[in-house]
Amino acid sequence: MNFLFLGDIVGRAGRNIVIEKLKDLIDQYEIDFVIANGENSAGGYGITEEICNNLFDAGVDVITSGNHIWDQKETMNHIIKENRLLRPMNFQEGTPGRGFEIFEKKGFKIGVMNIMGNVYMKKCEEVFPFVEEQIKKINLKKEVDFLAVDFHAEITSEKQAMGHLLDGKATFVVGTHTHTPTLDFRILEHGTAYQTDAGMCGDYNSVIGMNKENAILKFFKKKSDRLVPVIKDATICGIKVIADDKTGLAKDIQPIMVGGNLKYNN
Ligand SMILES: [Fe+2]
């Protein structure tokens, strides 16, 4: 089973490049299942029903999210009926929607888990004890054939620690939220593919996708307009994970970077 995980889609530029190029990427890289983090896709703040549907039509199977999931009011209602849109699983009990779901594709059961970190993030349940409990109920090759985890978190050490906690128990653990792809993609000791951050699908001539002039003003603590996404020249960033159909663990992980002004090579 070949997975493509796309980092946070930021604004119109990120959406458009994913919608334009995803079908070709799926063919070129022989992708079976696509997960994309979409929590910044509506002008940088949240996601709408229409954007969800456009991304699903483009070939995305599941959309994950994080701290911006509720930025668009309609999401509270939409998430209840759309099981392909996930919010962090470790939100307080009673929060609408779900953070874990099992999807069927090509005869396999694919679990997708969306979790959120605690360091410098808005309040949610303590993620490590929460995940430790949940993972006891989601065994690879028992409840699911594959388990994909999007860990939406701010700091590297928290993400790496989660990767190791789930090593051997998930197909892959990929970080989102910091919008900058990291070069530490690898397969951990017990077979889980890992990357600290998948990067973003957005314009990198920016500060994490948003206009740099206003971002700089903010850091000077000067008055600035609201941050808005840069919409000029987007790059698709993500990873491909090749998973073993028998064990559910990873055989290979490779970065994908297409278009725009950010390149690994040349
Ligand atoms: Fe985020």
py3Dmol code that shows the C-alpha trace and the ligand (Angstrom):
import py3Dmol

protein = """\
ATOM      1  CA  MET A   1       0.000   0.000   0.000  1.00  0.00           C
ATOM      2  CA  ASN A   2       1.398   3.368  -1.006  1.00  0.00           C
ATOM      3  CA  PHE A   3       0.431   6.429   1.007  1.00  0.00           C
ATOM      4  CA  LEU A   4       0.818  10.079   0.179  1.00  0.00           C
ATOM      5  CA  PHE A   5       0.643  12.502   3.082  1.00  0.00           C
ATOM      6  CA  LEU A   6       0.440  16.197   2.187  1.00  0.00           C
ATOM      7  CA  GLY A   7       1.494  18.876   4.665  1.00  0.00           C
ATOM      8  CA  ASP A   8      -0.812  21.732   5.689  1.00  0.00           C
ATOM      9  CA  ILE A   9      -2.610  23.221   2.684  1.00  0.00           C
ATOM     10  CA  VAL A  10      -2.364  26.997   3.127  1.00  0.00           C
ATOM     11  CA  GLY A  11      -4.837  29.300   1.414  1.00  0.00           C
ATOM     12  CA  ARG A  12      -5.877  29.474  -2.198  1.00  0.00           C
ATOM     13  CA  ALA A  13      -2.375  28.893  -3.614  1.00  0.00           C
ATOM     14  CA  GLY A  14      -2.019  25.667  -1.638  1.00  0.00           C
ATOM     15  CA  ARG A  15      -5.492  24.485  -2.579  1.00  0.00           C
ATOM     16  CA  ASN A  16      -5.079  25.251  -6.233  1.00  0.00           C
ATOM     17  CA  ILE A  17      -1.790  23.445  -6.666  1.00  0.00           C
ATOM     18  CA  VAL A  18      -3.114  20.362  -4.860  1.00  0.00           C
ATOM     19  CA  ILE A  19      -6.315  20.373  -6.930  1.00  0.00           C
ATOM     20  CA  GLU A  20      -4.332  20.889 -10.125  1.00  0.00           C
ATOM     21  CA  LYS A  21      -1.570  18.338  -9.598  1.00  0.00           C
ATOM     22  CA  LEU A  22      -2.793  15.635  -7.238  1.00  0.00           C
ATOM     23  CA  LYS A  23      -4.215  13.284  -9.883  1.00  0.00           C
ATOM     24  CA  ASP A  24      -0.875  13.313 -11.743  1.00  0.00           C
ATOM     25  CA  LEU A  25       1.038  12.724  -8.508  1.00  0.00           C
ATOM     26  CA  ILE A  26      -1.194   9.777  -7.655  1.00  0.00           C
ATOM     27  CA  ASP A  27      -0.421   8.231 -11.071  1.00  0.00           C
ATOM     28  CA  GLN A  28       3.265   9.083 -11.061  1.00  0.00           C
ATOM     29  CA  TYR A  29       3.952   7.755  -7.570  1.00  0.00           C
ATOM     30  CA  GLU A  30       1.373   4.923  -7.719  1.00  0.00           C
ATOM     31  CA  ILE A  31      -0.440   6.220  -4.646  1.00  0.00           C
ATOM     32  CA  ASP A  32      -3.279   4.199  -3.125  1.00  0.00           C
ATOM     33  CA  PHE A  33      -4.370   6.502  -0.306  1.00  0.00           C
ATOM     34  CA  VAL A  34      -4.004  10.256   0.208  1.00  0.00           C
ATOM     35  CA  ILE A  35      -4.171  12.145   3.498  1.00  0.00           C
ATOM     36  CA  ALA A  36      -3.836  15.937   3.582  1.00  0.00           C
ATOM     37  CA  ASN A  37      -3.860  18.379   6.456  1.00  0.00           C
ATOM     38  CA  GLY A  38      -6.398  21.033   5.473  1.00  0.00           C
ATOM     39  CA  GLU A  39      -6.773  23.212   8.548  1.00  0.00           C
ATOM     40  CA  ASN A  40      -5.291  26.334   6.906  1.00  0.00           C
ATOM     41  CA  SER A  41      -6.944  25.929   3.535  1.00  0.00           C
ATOM     42  CA  ALA A  42      -9.668  28.579   3.936  1.00  0.00           C
ATOM     43  CA  GLY A  43      -7.668  31.809   3.737  1.00  0.00           C
ATOM     44  CA  GLY A  44      -5.217  30.394   6.269  1.00  0.00           C
ATOM     45  CA  TYR A  45      -7.911  29.863   8.883  1.00  0.00           C
ATOM     46  CA  GLY A  46      -9.833  26.605   8.969  1.00  0.00           C
ATOM     47  CA  ILE A  47     -11.645  24.785   6.205  1.00  0.00           C
ATOM     48  CA  THR A  48     -15.106  24.912   4.601  1.00  0.00           C
ATOM     49  CA  GLU A  49     -17.439  22.229   3.284  1.00  0.00           C
ATOM     50  CA  GLU A  50     -16.831  23.417  -0.266  1.00  0.00           C
ATOM     51  CA  ILE A  51     -13.045  23.180   0.123  1.00  0.00           C
ATOM     52  CA  CYS A  52     -13.373  19.699   1.651  1.00  0.00           C
ATOM     53  CA  ASN A  53     -15.388  18.561  -1.345  1.00  0.00           C
ATOM     54  CA  ASN A  54     -12.954  20.107  -3.815  1.00  0.00           C
ATOM     55  CA  LEU A  55     -10.061  18.305  -2.140  1.00  0.00           C
ATOM     56  CA  PHE A  56     -11.948  14.992  -2.067  1.00  0.00           C
ATOM     57  CA  ASP A  57     -12.768  15.413  -5.784  1.00  0.00           C
ATOM     58  CA  ALA A  58      -9.077  16.064  -6.452  1.00  0.00           C
ATOM     59  CA  GLY A  59      -8.150  12.694  -4.929  1.00  0.00           C
ATOM     60  CA  VAL A  60      -7.697  13.318  -1.204  1.00  0.00           C
ATOM     61  CA  ASP A  61      -9.146  10.421   0.828  1.00  0.00           C
ATOM     62  CA  VAL A  62      -8.967  11.955   4.312  1.00  0.00           C
ATOM     63  CA  ILE A  63      -8.418  15.498   5.594  1.00  0.00           C
ATOM     64  CA  THR A  64      -6.738  16.032   8.949  1.00  0.00           C
ATOM     65  CA  SER A  65      -6.508  19.253  10.950  1.00  0.00           C
ATOM     66  CA  GLY A  66      -5.331  20.822  14.202  1.00  0.00           C
ATOM     67  CA  ASN A  67      -5.662  24.012  16.208  1.00  0.00           C
ATOM     68  CA  HIS A  68      -7.401  25.920  13.395  1.00  0.00           C
ATOM     69  CA  ILE A  69     -10.160  23.369  12.853  1.00  0.00           C
ATOM     70  CA  TRP A  70     -12.922  25.597  14.284  1.00  0.00           C
ATOM     71  CA  ASP A  71     -11.908  28.854  12.582  1.00  0.00           C
ATOM     72  CA  GLN A  72     -14.811  28.593  10.120  1.00  0.00           C
ATOM     73  CA  LYS A  73     -18.147  28.476  11.949  1.00  0.00           C
ATOM     74  CA  GLU A  74     -19.720  25.971   9.551  1.00  0.00           C
ATOM     75  CA  THR A  75     -17.182  23.294  10.485  1.00  0.00           C
ATOM     76  CA  MET A  76     -18.924  22.447  13.765  1.00  0.00           C
ATOM     77  CA  ASN A  77     -21.931  21.165  11.823  1.00  0.00           C
ATOM     78  CA  HIS A  78     -20.090  19.860   8.806  1.00  0.00           C
ATOM     79  CA  ILE A  79     -17.667  17.670  10.747  1.00  0.00           C
ATOM     80  CA  ILE A  80     -20.540  15.741  12.324  1.00  0.00           C
ATOM     81  CA  LYS A  81     -21.712  14.436   8.942  1.00  0.00           C
ATOM     82  CA  GLU A  82     -18.346  14.215   7.155  1.00  0.00           C
ATOM     83  CA  ASN A  83     -16.324  11.326   8.544  1.00  0.00           C
ATOM     84  CA  ARG A  84     -13.446  12.032   6.126  1.00  0.00           C
ATOM     85  CA  LEU A  85     -12.682  15.288   7.955  1.00  0.00           C
ATOM     86  CA  LEU A  86     -10.856  14.657  11.231  1.00  0.00           C
ATOM     87  CA  ARG A  87     -10.143  16.967  14.150  1.00  0.00           C
ATOM     88  CA  PRO A  88      -7.583  16.280  16.878  1.00  0.00           C
ATOM     89  CA  MET A  89      -8.608  13.147  18.731  1.00  0.00           C
ATOM     90  CA  ASN A  90      -7.449  14.455  22.105  1.00  0.00           C
ATOM     91  CA  PHE A  91      -9.889  17.342  22.275  1.00  0.00           C
ATOM     92  CA  GLN A  92     -12.104  17.287  25.347  1.00  0.00           C
ATOM     93  CA  GLU A  93     -14.802  14.636  25.433  1.00  0.00           C
ATOM     94  CA  GLY A  94     -18.016  15.766  23.784  1.00  0.00           C
ATOM     95  CA  THR A  95     -16.270  17.810  21.066  1.00  0.00           C
ATOM     96  CA  PRO A  96     -18.078  17.372  17.720  1.00  0.00           C
ATOM     97  CA  GLY A  97     -16.511  15.145  15.090  1.00  0.00           C
ATOM     98  CA  ARG A  98     -13.865  12.496  15.454  1.00  0.00           C
ATOM     99  CA  GLY A  99     -10.101  12.244  15.528  1.00  0.00           C
ATOM    100  CA  PHE A 100      -9.786   8.624  14.504  1.00  0.00           C
ATOM    101  CA  GLU A 101     -11.585   6.728  11.802  1.00  0.00           C
ATOM    102  CA  ILE A 102     -11.100   3.509   9.884  1.00  0.00           C
ATOM    103  CA  PHE A 103     -11.433   3.730   6.095  1.00  0.00           C
ATOM    104  CA  GLU A 104     -11.657   0.842   3.639  1.00  0.00           C
ATOM    105  CA  LYS A 105      -9.662   0.970   0.432  1.00  0.00           C
ATOM    106  CA  LYS A 106      -8.391  -1.752  -1.891  1.00  0.00           C
ATOM    107  CA  GLY A 107      -9.570  -4.382   0.580  1.00  0.00           C
ATOM    108  CA  PHE A 108      -7.570  -2.932   3.466  1.00  0.00           C
ATOM    109  CA  LYS A 109      -8.637  -1.233   6.672  1.00  0.00           C
ATOM    110  CA  ILE A 110      -6.742   2.025   7.074  1.00  0.00           C
ATOM    111  CA  GLY A 111      -6.841   3.775  10.418  1.00  0.00           C
ATOM    112  CA  VAL A 112      -6.149   7.498  10.385  1.00  0.00           C
ATOM    113  CA  MET A 113      -5.431   9.221  13.684  1.00  0.00           C
ATOM    114  CA  ASN A 114      -5.170  12.980  14.129  1.00  0.00           C
ATOM    115  CA  ILE A 115      -3.635  14.146  17.407  1.00  0.00           C
ATOM    116  CA  MET A 116      -2.441  17.497  18.721  1.00  0.00           C
ATOM    117  CA  GLY A 117       0.508  18.418  20.888  1.00  0.00           C
ATOM    118  CA  ASN A 118       0.471  20.291  24.191  1.00  0.00           C
ATOM    119  CA  VAL A 119       3.563  22.489  24.061  1.00  0.00           C
ATOM    120  CA  TYR A 120       2.677  26.043  22.903  1.00  0.00           C
ATOM    121  CA  MET A 121      -0.664  24.743  21.641  1.00  0.00           C
ATOM    122  CA  LYS A 122      -4.217  25.507  22.620  1.00  0.00           C
ATOM    123  CA  LYS A 123      -5.639  23.364  25.352  1.00  0.00           C
ATOM    124  CA  CYS A 124      -6.394  19.781  24.610  1.00  0.00           C
ATOM    125  CA  GLU A 125      -6.026  16.575  26.630  1.00  0.00           C
ATOM    126  CA  GLU A 126      -2.471  15.537  27.535  1.00  0.00           C
ATOM    127  CA  VAL A 127      -1.475  13.808  24.346  1.00  0.00           C
ATOM    128  CA  PHE A 128       1.010  11.175  25.549  1.00  0.00           C
ATOM    129  CA  PRO A 129      -1.176   9.393  28.131  1.00  0.00           C
ATOM    130  CA  PHE A 130      -4.126   9.784  25.755  1.00  0.00           C
ATOM    131  CA  VAL A 131      -2.328   8.105  22.861  1.00  0.00           C
ATOM    132  CA  GLU A 132      -0.906   5.407  25.112  1.00  0.00           C
ATOM    133  CA  GLU A 133      -4.475   4.446  26.078  1.00  0.00           C
ATOM    134  CA  GLN A 134      -5.887   4.656  22.552  1.00  0.00           C
ATOM    135  CA  ILE A 135      -3.138   2.646  20.920  1.00  0.00           C
ATOM    136  CA  LYS A 136      -3.959  -0.336  23.144  1.00  0.00           C
ATOM    137  CA  LYS A 137      -7.297  -0.514  21.262  1.00  0.00           C
ATOM    138  CA  ILE A 138      -5.891  -0.056  17.741  1.00  0.00           C
ATOM    139  CA  ASN A 139      -3.614  -2.961  16.961  1.00  0.00           C
ATOM    140  CA  LEU A 140      -1.913  -3.146  13.583  1.00  0.00           C
ATOM    141  CA  LYS A 141      -3.186  -6.240  11.716  1.00  0.00           C
ATOM    142  CA  LYS A 142      -5.996  -6.692  14.218  1.00  0.00           C
ATOM    143  CA  GLU A 143      -8.244  -3.633  14.193  1.00  0.00           C
ATOM    144  CA  VAL A 144      -6.507  -2.030  11.192  1.00  0.00           C
ATOM    145  CA  ASP A 145      -4.146  -3.109   8.411  1.00  0.00           C
ATOM    146  CA  PHE A 146      -2.387   0.266   8.442  1.00  0.00           C
ATOM    147  CA  LEU A 147      -2.304   3.164  10.867  1.00  0.00           C
ATOM    148  CA  ALA A 148      -1.464   6.689   9.708  1.00  0.00           C
ATOM    149  CA  VAL A 149      -0.877   9.355  12.359  1.00  0.00           C
ATOM    150  CA  ASP A 150      -0.842  13.129  11.845  1.00  0.00           C
ATOM    151  CA  PHE A 151       0.694  14.721  14.941  1.00  0.00           C
ATOM    152  CA  HIS A 152      -0.127  18.419  14.812  1.00  0.00           C
ATOM    153  CA  ALA A 153       2.363  20.001  17.160  1.00  0.00           C
ATOM    154  CA  GLU A 154       4.725  22.917  17.544  1.00  0.00           C
ATOM    155  CA  ILE A 155       7.995  21.526  18.813  1.00  0.00           C
ATOM    156  CA  THR A 156      10.402  18.974  17.412  1.00  0.00           C
ATOM    157  CA  SER A 157      11.113  17.063  20.598  1.00  0.00           C
ATOM    158  CA  GLU A 158       7.416  16.422  21.266  1.00  0.00           C
ATOM    159  CA  LYS A 159       6.993  15.100  17.736  1.00  0.00           C
ATOM    160  CA  GLN A 160      10.070  12.879  17.883  1.00  0.00           C
ATOM    161  CA  ALA A 161       8.989  11.466  21.230  1.00  0.00           C
ATOM    162  CA  MET A 162       5.567  10.617  19.759  1.00  0.00           C
ATOM    163  CA  GLY A 163       7.250   8.926  16.799  1.00  0.00           C
ATOM    164  CA  HIS A 164       9.170   6.690  19.174  1.00  0.00           C
ATOM    165  CA  LEU A 165       6.133   6.027  21.389  1.00  0.00           C
ATOM    166  CA  LEU A 166       4.278   4.721  18.333  1.00  0.00           C
ATOM    167  CA  ASP A 167       7.267   3.008  16.704  1.00  0.00           C
ATOM    168  CA  GLY A 168       6.161  -0.450  15.607  1.00  0.00           C
ATOM    169  CA  LYS A 169       2.515   0.410  16.316  1.00  0.00           C
ATOM    170  CA  ALA A 170       1.780   2.773  13.433  1.00  0.00           C
ATOM    171  CA  THR A 171       2.592   2.664   9.729  1.00  0.00           C
ATOM    172  CA  PHE A 172       3.776   6.242   9.875  1.00  0.00           C
ATOM    173  CA  VAL A 173       3.797   9.249  12.180  1.00  0.00           C
ATOM    174  CA  VAL A 174       4.132  12.591  10.435  1.00  0.00           C
ATOM    175  CA  GLY A 175       4.220  16.001  12.024  1.00  0.00           C
ATOM    176  CA  THR A 176       2.268  19.010  10.797  1.00  0.00           C
ATOM    177  CA  HIS A 177       1.676  22.621  11.908  1.00  0.00           C
ATOM    178  CA  THR A 178       5.167  24.132  11.521  1.00  0.00           C
ATOM    179  CA  HIS A 179       4.794  24.282   7.720  1.00  0.00           C
ATOM    180  CA  THR A 180       8.449  23.579   6.998  1.00  0.00           C
ATOM    181  CA  PRO A 181       9.586  20.191   5.685  1.00  0.00           C
ATOM    182  CA  THR A 182      12.257  18.496   7.748  1.00  0.00           C
ATOM    183  CA  LEU A 183      15.016  16.279   6.367  1.00  0.00           C
ATOM    184  CA  ASP A 184      14.710  13.657   9.115  1.00  0.00           C
ATOM    185  CA  PHE A 185      12.293  11.401   7.218  1.00  0.00           C
ATOM    186  CA  ARG A 186      13.278   7.845   8.032  1.00  0.00           C
ATOM    187  CA  ILE A 187      12.068   4.488   9.245  1.00  0.00           C
ATOM    188  CA  LEU A 188      12.401   4.144  13.002  1.00  0.00           C
ATOM    189  CA  GLU A 189      13.870   1.115  14.763  1.00  0.00           C
ATOM    190  CA  HIS A 190      10.638  -0.898  14.902  1.00  0.00           C
ATOM    191  CA  GLY A 191       9.315  -0.117  11.437  1.00  0.00           C
ATOM    192  CA  THR A 192       7.296   3.112  11.688  1.00  0.00           C
ATOM    193  CA  ALA A 193       8.044   5.767   9.097  1.00  0.00           C
ATOM    194  CA  TYR A 194       8.571   9.190  10.634  1.00  0.00           C
ATOM    195  CA  GLN A 195       9.064  12.813   9.667  1.00  0.00           C
ATOM    196  CA  THR A 196       9.029  15.711  12.106  1.00  0.00           C
ATOM    197  CA  ASP A 197       7.170  17.973   9.697  1.00  0.00           C
ATOM    198  CA  ALA A 198       5.778  17.323   6.250  1.00  0.00           C
ATOM    199  CA  GLY A 199       5.998  20.998   5.312  1.00  0.00           C
ATOM    200  CA  MET A 200       3.121  22.855   3.711  1.00  0.00           C
ATOM    201  CA  CYS A 201       1.375  23.077   0.399  1.00  0.00           C
ATOM    202  CA  GLY A 202       1.628  26.821  -0.005  1.00  0.00           C
ATOM    203  CA  ASP A 203       3.841  29.696  -1.070  1.00  0.00           C
ATOM    204  CA  TYR A 204       7.227  29.543   0.673  1.00  0.00           C
ATOM    205  CA  ASN A 205       8.035  33.191  -0.131  1.00  0.00           C
ATOM    206  CA  SER A 206       6.285  33.907   3.143  1.00  0.00           C
ATOM    207  CA  VAL A 207       6.375  33.227   6.874  1.00  0.00           C
ATOM    208  CA  ILE A 208       4.828  29.764   7.137  1.00  0.00           C
ATOM    209  CA  GLY A 209       2.565  30.616   4.203  1.00  0.00           C
ATOM    210  CA  MET A 210       1.440  34.033   5.415  1.00  0.00           C
ATOM    211  CA  ASN A 211       2.536  37.455   4.174  1.00  0.00           C
ATOM    212  CA  LYS A 212       6.020  38.237   5.406  1.00  0.00           C
ATOM    213  CA  GLU A 213       5.591  42.023   5.844  1.00  0.00           C
ATOM    214  CA  ASN A 214       2.837  41.640   8.429  1.00  0.00           C
ATOM    215  CA  ALA A 215       4.579  38.677  10.060  1.00  0.00           C
ATOM    216  CA  ILE A 216       7.737  40.766  10.584  1.00  0.00           C
ATOM    217  CA  LEU A 217       5.702  43.651  12.029  1.00  0.00           C
ATOM    218  CA  LYS A 218       4.115  41.269  14.504  1.00  0.00           C
ATOM    219  CA  PHE A 219       7.506  40.139  15.751  1.00  0.00           C
ATOM    220  CA  PHE A 220       8.435  43.796  16.297  1.00  0.00           C
ATOM    221  CA  LYS A 221       5.210  43.905  18.335  1.00  0.00           C
ATOM    222  CA  LYS A 222       4.020  46.643  15.990  1.00  0.00           C
ATOM    223  CA  LYS A 223       0.500  47.124  14.771  1.00  0.00           C
ATOM    224  CA  SER A 224      -0.130  45.058  11.671  1.00  0.00           C
ATOM    225  CA  ASP A 225      -3.001  43.889   9.557  1.00  0.00           C
ATOM    226  CA  ARG A 226      -4.224  40.333   9.885  1.00  0.00           C
ATOM    227  CA  LEU A 227      -1.878  37.759   8.429  1.00  0.00           C
ATOM    228  CA  VAL A 228      -3.097  36.536   5.050  1.00  0.00           C
ATOM    229  CA  PRO A 229      -1.765  33.695   2.903  1.00  0.00           C
ATOM    230  CA  VAL A 230       0.603  34.466   0.049  1.00  0.00           C
ATOM    231  CA  ILE A 231      -1.065  33.293  -3.130  1.00  0.00           C
ATOM    232  CA  LYS A 232       1.588  33.534  -5.804  1.00  0.00           C
ATOM    233  CA  ASP A 233       3.748  30.467  -6.255  1.00  0.00           C
ATOM    234  CA  ALA A 234       2.902  27.389  -4.206  1.00  0.00           C
ATOM    235  CA  THR A 235       4.888  24.208  -3.653  1.00  0.00           C
ATOM    236  CA  ILE A 236       3.307  20.858  -2.797  1.00  0.00           C
ATOM    237  CA  CYS A 237       5.162  19.257   0.107  1.00  0.00           C
ATOM    238  CA  GLY A 238       4.530  15.842   1.511  1.00  0.00           C
ATOM    239  CA  ILE A 239       5.839  12.334   1.839  1.00  0.00           C
ATOM    240  CA  LYS A 240       5.227   9.020   0.200  1.00  0.00           C
ATOM    241  CA  VAL A 241       5.260   5.985   2.455  1.00  0.00           C
ATOM    242  CA  ILE A 242       5.411   2.490   1.030  1.00  0.00           C
ATOM    243  CA  ALA A 243       3.879   0.108   3.542  1.00  0.00           C
ATOM    244  CA  ASP A 244       4.155  -3.644   3.804  1.00  0.00           C
ATOM    245  CA  ASP A 245       0.713  -5.196   3.222  1.00  0.00           C
ATOM    246  CA  LYS A 246       1.514  -8.081   5.580  1.00  0.00           C
ATOM    247  CA  THR A 247       2.925  -6.242   8.587  1.00  0.00           C
ATOM    248  CA  GLY A 248       1.370  -2.790   8.112  1.00  0.00           C
ATOM    249  CA  LEU A 249       4.781  -1.274   8.814  1.00  0.00           C
ATOM    250  CA  ALA A 250       6.799   0.972   6.529  1.00  0.00           C
ATOM    251  CA  LYS A 251       9.239  -0.209   3.898  1.00  0.00           C
ATOM    252  CA  ASP A 252      10.217   3.173   2.512  1.00  0.00           C
ATOM    253  CA  ILE A 253       9.625   6.875   3.019  1.00  0.00           C
ATOM    254  CA  GLN A 254      10.481   9.582   0.533  1.00  0.00           C
ATOM    255  CA  PRO A 255       9.768  13.295   0.352  1.00  0.00           C
ATOM    256  CA  ILE A 256       7.632  14.738  -2.404  1.00  0.00           C
ATOM    257  CA  MET A 257       8.122  18.342  -3.446  1.00  0.00           C
ATOM    258  CA  VAL A 258       6.463  19.698  -6.539  1.00  0.00           C
ATOM    259  CA  GLY A 259       6.326  23.122  -8.176  1.00  0.00           C
ATOM    260  CA  GLY A 260       6.862  26.499  -6.552  1.00  0.00           C
ATOM    261  CA  ASN A 261       9.910  28.118  -5.043  1.00  0.00           C
ATOM    262  CA  LEU A 262      11.151  25.415  -2.674  1.00  0.00           C
ATOM    263  CA  LYS A 263      13.242  22.509  -3.922  1.00  0.00           C
ATOM    264  CA  TYR A 264      15.223  19.658  -2.338  1.00  0.00           C
ATOM    265  CA  ASN A 265      17.308  19.199  -5.473  1.00  0.00           C
ATOM    266  CA  ASN A 266      18.637  21.403  -8.296  1.00  0.00           C
TER     267      ASN A 266
END
"""
ligand_1 = """\
1
LIG
Fe -1.792 24.386 12.979
"""
view = py3Dmol.view(width=600, height=400)
view.addModel(protein, "pdb")
view.setStyle({"model": 0}, {"cartoon": {"style": "trace"}})
view.addModel(ligand_1, "xyz")
view.setStyle({"model": 1}, {"stick": {}})
view.zoomTo()
view.show()
